Amino acid sequence: MVLIKKDVIELRKSGKFYNCFGDDAIIIHYLLGYKYVPAKGGVGFPESAYNKVINNMEDAEVSYIVYDNNNVVAEKDFKKINCYKDLLKKGLKELNNLNKL
């Protein structure tokens, strides 16, 4: 069983794609512009974009963990400098503005 960690983006590999949901998806949408699907509450991207996503998360100093079949394959913890909450606020604001249009 995989424990959901707080203030950490969780990416899960599913076939040739990576997915994330909830607040994590809002942050990925904000950082990379990937389409946020409200009905699923998630964002997905192809495995070919994996390095781009990881590099963007590291540049933004947001902690992350990557799972493949419930096994951790990568993780980075920015501890006290983790920008998860700030990025979430910005992402929510952006989604709210888009919904007003």
C-alpha positions in Angstrom: 0.0 0.0 0.0 1.3 3.5 -0.9 0.9 6.3 1.6 -0.1 9.6 0.3 2.3 12.3 1.5 1.4 15.8 2.2 2.9 18.7 0.3 4.6 16.3 -2.1 3.7 15.9 -5.8 3.0 12.2 -6.5 3.4 11.0 -10.0 2.1 7.6 -10.9 3.2 5.7 -14.0 0.4 4.0 -15.9 1.5 2.4 -19.1 3.3 5.0 -21.2 1.9 7.9 -19.2 2.3 9.5 -15.8 -0.7 10.9 -13.9 -1.3 13.0 -10.9 -4.5 14.1 -9.2 -6.0 16.7 -6.9 -3.7 19.5 -5.7 -0.7 17.8 -7.3 -2.4 18.1 -10.7 -3.2 21.7 -10.2 0.5 22.4 -9.6 1.7 20.4 -12.6 -0.9 22.3 -14.7 0.4 25.6 -13.4 4.1 24.7 -13.9 3.9 23.1 -17.3 0.6 24.0 -18.8 -0.7 20.5 -19.2 -4.5 20.3 -19.4 -6.2 19.9 -16.1 -9.3 17.7 -16.5 -11.8 18.7 -13.8 -13.9 15.6 -14.2 -11.0 13.4 -13.3 -9.3 16.0 -11.1 -6.1 15.2 -12.8 -3.3 15.8 -15.3 -1.5 13.3 -17.4 1.6 13.4 -19.7 3.6 11.0 -21.8 6.7 9.3 -20.5 8.7 11.2 -23.1 8.0 14.4 -21.1 9.2 12.8 -17.8 12.6 14.6 -17.7 11.0 17.9 -18.6 8.5 17.6 -15.7 11.2 16.5 -13.2 13.5 19.4 -14.2 10.6 21.9 -13.8 9.7 20.6 -10.4 13.3 20.8 -9.3 13.7 24.3 -10.7 10.5 25.3 -8.8 11.8 23.6 -5.6 8.7 21.5 -5.1 9.1 18.1 -3.5 8.0 15.0 -5.5 7.8 11.3 -5.5 7.4 9.0 -8.5 5.8 5.6 -8.4 5.8 2.7 -10.9 3.6 -0.2 -9.8 3.6 1.2 -6.3 7.4 1.1 -6.2 9.2 4.4 -5.6 11.5 5.1 -8.6 12.4 8.7 -7.8 12.0 11.3 -5.1 13.2 14.7 -4.0 12.4 16.4 -0.7 13.1 20.1 -0.6 12.2 20.1 3.1 11.9 23.6 4.5 12.3 25.3 1.1 9.5 23.2 -0.5 7.3 25.6 -2.6 4.3 23.2 -2.8 1.8 25.5 -0.9 2.8 28.7 -2.8 2.6 26.9 -6.2 -0.8 25.5 -5.2 -2.1 29.0 -4.4 -0.9 30.3 -7.7 -2.3 27.3 -9.6 -5.7 27.6 -8.0 -5.8 31.3 -8.8 -4.9 30.6 -12.4 -7.6 27.9 -12.7 -10.2 30.2 -11.1 -9.3 33.0 -13.7 -9.6 30.5 -16.6 -13.0 29.3 -15.3 -14.2 32.9 -15.3 -13.5 33.3 -19.0 
